[in-house]
Amino acid sequence: DENGRMVPDPEKFPHGMKYVADYVHSKGLKFGMYSCAGPLTCARYPGSFDHEFDDAATFAAWGVDYLKYDYCFHPSTRRGEDLYRRMGIALANCGRDIVFSGCSWGVEDTKAWMPGTGCHLWRSTGDIHDSWASIKMIAQSQLADQIYGRPNCFNDMDMLVVGMYGKGHAALTGCTDEEYRTHFSLWAFLSSPLMIGCDIRSMSDATKAILQNPEMIAINQDGAGRMAFRIYDGNSGWNDPAQSFVLGRLLENGDIAIGLFNLADGACCQHVSTEDLGLAVGTGRTLVLHDVWSGEDTVMDNEIFQCDVPAHGCRVFRAKVVEC
């Protein structure tokens, strides 16, 4: 408007944005808004460049709970680090608790500076698509960047495509349920925020079983927020370590999450030992492995657990330390 403040489209939102936010809140949900660090958003609507404090105040007045902040049309003469910090400061002073989701797609070495901007989560990659190739590419690119994620500033590997089956904005070839399960497990294991991308009105039973797995979600939401670590794979001479790998993650209550992932096109055999996890034989301790997908429990025998993992598949366990 004449004061440089965002105004809602009178045809799309005749009652204004606060009305929409109140309706969303009445359903027990949070209300998200989208803007951009440039003068225009990616869809060429007004962005927030040079209007950060005005827009943050407007979003607060509207009742916004979450802001995704994209990076289209940003001036090339301005550093992304400065643009995101400007909005971070504005949101921190707007008088409302708003989750700040930075989305600079991992460019300009995002991982090195985004945690200092006030973002609670930050996109570390380009857009995901509903294909196994896209899931695999993003997962492989993020394994080495786990050190940059931390509590209150998580590495966002983009939305979930679980259950899209080739339909929707990000659709390509679609994936199998096995591939979707691996996708969900990796995103959960690597502490990426979990945002459903499929149409929830038409989710299949298989999709619901994946997205609503409480034990997998609990690993993702573990209060300690510790990063995953890569476990040495003694079978690396047989398997391609870029495609078949084992991850561990120390959980808040002393349990250990263990993920055996196989991104390759053929099945493989993987194993993990108590020694790999920090439990030397002399400790007198072993692990009870609870499979978070099948529900089966297995006691690690002879300090070694070994299993076959199908192509594009995974096995994920929550391990409890017990006396031998």
Residue pairs with C-beta under 8 A, 6 or more apart in sequence:
1 7
3 54
4 51
4 54
5 51
5 54
5 55
5 58
6 46
6 51
6 54
6 55
6 58
8 16
8 17
13 19
13 20
16 62
17 62
17 63
18 61
18 62
18 63
20 31
21 31
21 62
21 63
21 64
22 63
24 30
24 31
25 31
25 63
30 65
30 66
31 62
31 63
31 64
31 65
31 66
32 64
32 65
32 66
32 67
32 68
33 59
33 62
33 64
33 66
33 67
33 68
34 41
34 67
34 68
34 70
35 41
35 47
35 48
35 55
35 59
35 67
35 68
35 69
35 70
36 42
36 47
36 48
36 49
36 69
36 70
36 71
36 72
36 73
36 74
37 47
37 48
37 49
37 69
37 70
37 71
37 74
37 80
37 83
37 84
37 87
37 104
38 47
38 49
38 71
38 72
38 73
38 74
38 75
39 46
39 47
39 49
39 50
39 73
40 46
40 47
40 72
40 73
41 47
41 70
41 72
41 73
42 70
42 72
42 73
47 72
47 73
48 55
48 69
48 87
49 74
49 75
49 83
52 86
52 87
52 89
52 90
53 90
53 93
53 94
55 87
55 90
56 87
56 90
56 91
56 93
56 94
56 98
57 90
57 94
57 95
59 67
59 91
59 94
59 96
59 98
60 94
60 95
60 96
60 98
63 96
64 96
64 98
65 97
65 98
65 99
66 98
66 99
66 101
67 87
67 91
67 98
67 99
67 100
67 101
68 101
68 103
69 84
69 87
69 100
69 101
69 102
69 103
69 119
70 103
71 80
71 103
71 104
71 105
71 107
74 80
74 83
79 108
80 104
80 107
80 108
80 110
80 113
81 108
81 113
81 114
81 116
81 117
84 102
84 104
84 114
84 117
84 118
84 119
85 116
85 117
85 118
87 100
87 117
87 118
88 100
88 117
88 118
88 119
89 118
91 98
91 100
91 118
92 118
99 120
99 121
100 118
100 119
100 120
100 121
101 119
101 120
101 121
101 122
101 123
101 156
102 110
102 114
102 117
102 119
102 121
102 122
102 123
103 122
103 123
103 156
104 110
104 114
104 122
104 123
105 123
105 125
105 126
105 127
106 123
106 124
106 125
106 126
110 122
110 123
110 124
111 122
111 124
111 145
111 148
111 155
112 148
114 122
114 153
115 122
115 148
115 150
115 153
119 153
120 152
120 153
120 154
121 153
121 154
121 155
121 156
121 193
122 153
122 154
122 155
122 156
123 156
123 158
124 141
124 142
124 145
124 148
124 155
124 156
124 157
125 138
125 141
125 142
125 157
125 158
127 158
127 170
128 134
128 135
128 138
128 157
128 158
128 159
128 161
128 170
128 197
129 161
129 170
129 171
129 172
130 161
130 164
130 165
130 166
130 167
130 168
130 170
130 171
130 172
130 173
130 174
130 175
130 197
131 172
131 173
131 174
131 175
132 173
132 175
132 179
132 312
134 161
134 172
135 161
135 175
135 179
135 182
135 183
135 186
136 263
138 157
138 158
139 157
139 183
139 186
139 190
139 261
139 263
140 242
140 243
140 263
142 155
142 157
142 190
143 190
143 230
143 245
145 155
146 155
146 190
146 227
146 228
146 229
147 227
148 155
149 155
149 190
149 191
149 227
150 225
150 227
151 224
151 225
152 225
154 191
154 192
154 193
154 225
155 190
155 191
155 192
156 192
156 193
157 187
157 190
157 192
158 192
159 170
159 195
159 196
159 197
160 183
160 184
160 187
160 194
160 195
160 196
160 197
160 198
160 211
161 170
161 175
161 180
161 183
161 197
161 198
162 180
162 183
162 184
162 196
162 197
162 198
162 207
162 210
162 211
163 180
163 196
163 198
163 203
163 204
163 206
163 207
163 210
163 211
164 170
164 171
164 174
164 175
164 197
164 198
165 174
165 175
165 198
165 204
166 172
166 173
166 174
167 174
167 198
167 199
168 197
168 198
168 199
170 197
175 183
176 312
177 206
177 207
177 210
178 310
178 312
178 313
179 312
180 206
180 207
180 210
181 210
181 293
181 313
181 314
182 261
182 263
182 312
182 313
182 314
184 194
184 210
184 211
184 213
184 216
185 216
185 259
185 261
185 293
185 314
185 316
186 259
186 261
186 314
187 194
187 220
188 194
188 216
188 217
188 219
188 220
189 219
189 220
189 228
189 247
189 249
189 257
189 259
189 316
190 228
190 247
191 220
191 225
191 227
191 228
192 220
194 217
194 220
196 211
198 207
203 211
213 292
213 293
215 290
215 292
215 318
216 292
216 293
216 316
219 249
219 251
219 257
219 292
219 316
219 318
222 249
222 251
222 252
222 257
223 252
224 250
224 251
224 252
226 249
226 250
226 251
227 249
228 247
228 248
228 249
228 257
228 259
229 247
229 248
229 249
230 245
230 246
230 247
230 248
231 246
231 247
231 248
231 258
231 272
231 276
231 277
232 276
233 239
233 241
233 244
233 245
233 246
233 270
233 271
234 271
234 273
235 244
235 268
235 269
235 270
235 271
238 268
238 269
239 262
239 264
239 268
239 269
239 270
240 264
243 262
243 263
243 264
244 261
244 262
244 263
244 264
244 268
244 270
244 309
245 261
246 258
246 259
246 260
246 261
246 270
246 272
246 276
247 257
247 258
247 259
247 261
248 256
248 257
248 258
248 259
248 272
248 276
248 277
249 256
249 257
249 259
250 256
251 257
251 318
254 320
254 321
255 318
255 319
255 320
255 321
256 277
256 287
256 318
256 319
256 321
257 316
257 317
257 318
257 319
258 272
258 277
258 289
258 316
258 317
258 318
258 319
259 314
259 315
259 316
259 317
260 270
260 272
260 307
260 309
260 314
260 315
260 316
261 309
261 314
262 268
262 270
262 309
262 310
262 311
262 312
262 313
262 314
263 312
264 311
264 312
265 311
265 312
266 311
267 308
267 309
267 310
267 311
267 313
268 308
268 309
269 306
269 307
269 308
269 309
270 306
270 307
270 308
270 309
270 315
271 304
271 305
271 306
271 307
272 304
272 305
273 303
273 304
273 305
274 280
274 281
274 285
274 286
274 287
274 300
274 303
274 304
275 281
275 303
277 287
277 319
279 285
279 286
279 287
279 303
279 321
281 303
284 323
284 324
285 321
285 322
285 323
285 324
286 299
286 300
286 303
286 321
286 322
286 323
286 324
287 299
287 300
287 305
287 319
287 320
287 321
287 322
288 297
288 298
288 299
288 300
288 319
288 320
288 322
289 297
289 298
289 299
289 300
289 305
289 317
289 318
289 319
290 296
290 297
290 317
290 318
290 319
290 320
291 297
291 298
291 315
291 316
291 317
292 316
292 317
292 318
293 315
293 316
298 305
299 322
300 319
307 315
309 315
